Amino acid sequence: MKVDFSLSCKRENTNAEKYVLRNRLFGTENLIPMWVADMDIDTPSFILEAVQKRLQHPNFGYEEMPSSAFVAQIEWLKRHHSVTFLQEELLYSHSVVASINAAIEAYSTEGDKIIVQTPVYPPFFKSVTHHNRKVLFNPLKKSEHGDYTFDIDDLVSKIDKDTKLLLLCSPHNPVGRVWKKEELKALGDVCLAHNIVVFSDEIHSDLVYEPHIHIPFASLSDEVANITVSAYGVGKTFNLAGFAISTVAITNEILREKYKKVYNEIHFAQGTILGHVAFETAYMYGDSWLEVLKIHLKKNIVLLEDVCKKHNDKISFIAPEGTYLAWLDCSKMSLSDKELKEFFVKNAKLGLSNGVSFSKEGSAYMRLNFAVSSEIMEQAMQQLDFALERFQR
Ligand SMILES: Cc1ncc(COP(=O)(O)O)c(C=O)c1O
């Protein structure tokens, strides 16, 4: 498939969160926004064509999410991740974060403890406190080389009878790890032993770079599938976040009924007509587009690596195994988190996510979203190189 990722449509004249909030977050519009996890890469044209076709019918009343859309996802998950779900195990969601919130309601009560492995996507710990549950912090363990793994000993030492749920980020935002089978198995064993339900957020699972392979948590064994709620979607893979559509897969009937109770009370409903079309089309026909996208994203990783290598006295960077998010270790610059943000905004003119917003362990890090066209990436890397060249403590 021929797709050109060198350029992308400008988003300044849309309501794109990444652009609209520049002033509020960074105090200026004069920067390249590389924060929110969506892509400055156009949504694939074969999806847009299917959406346009549906627009030709003039009725947009209530619609069910069609069986064919679930089947397309089931087949995709089989093809790409060797995991099999039945249609009755899948439920529509307008947002993975909403699904996390529903799972918290379904599987815990006020005062219970929920495990979060920091640094992590902030809604993980925010959702826990919003529901008056306690966050059980189980920070990822960092090696002397700067790569991360689970800290199973720390986890075991902290679990007690009030610990009900673990929120797993797989692949991991922001550290970019694609968890290996042995790592997931160790986590699964602990959760099985302590009756802990696992919400496995696998929204980034299609964006994994060779030789790494995404292992769905529910695919580890029937026992693990029995304690798992998995979240999958097209939002990241095909830049469809604005269509607000994902699913959860729950194999265990008892867990599914508990989740459905909350789901029905909140009235998650069935999603939008155009969302259904985009979702089904993406999963039916998206394989080759995704391959080309990943080649492009890997090129962007190389561009970033080149700049970081040149300035390795200031920034250390381990290429992510998955996701389009780069976790930059800026500790050698010896700046406070506020000064670091200012350096990126004022000197590099880049709007990144502050590492510390992912938890205190993210201090001195910045997260850079490299899912952009070549044009934007080259410009951003020039600006970063220029700023680092002139940086003096
Ligand atoms: C790990 C993770 N989960 C969930 C989301 C958001 O998903 P949704 O927009 O479906 O709520 C993101 C977005 O950045 C994410 O990185």
The ligand as a Gaussian input file, in Angstrom:
#p B3LYP/6-31G(d) Opt

LIG

0 1
 C       -3.111000       3.951000      28.036000
 C       -4.246000       4.796000      27.564000
 N       -5.495000       4.437000      27.864000
 C       -6.551000       5.165000      27.461000
 C       -6.374000       6.317000      26.731000
 C       -7.561000       7.134000      26.323000
 O       -8.519000       6.340000      25.722000
 P       -9.975000       6.933000      25.478000
 O       -9.807000       8.166000      24.663000
 O      -10.667000       5.840000      24.741000
 O      -10.558000       7.211000      26.814000
 C       -5.080000       6.732000      26.407000
 C       -4.867000       7.985000      25.672000
 O       -3.823000       8.547000      25.663000
 C       -3.999000       5.943000      26.819000
 O       -2.746000       6.285000      26.533000

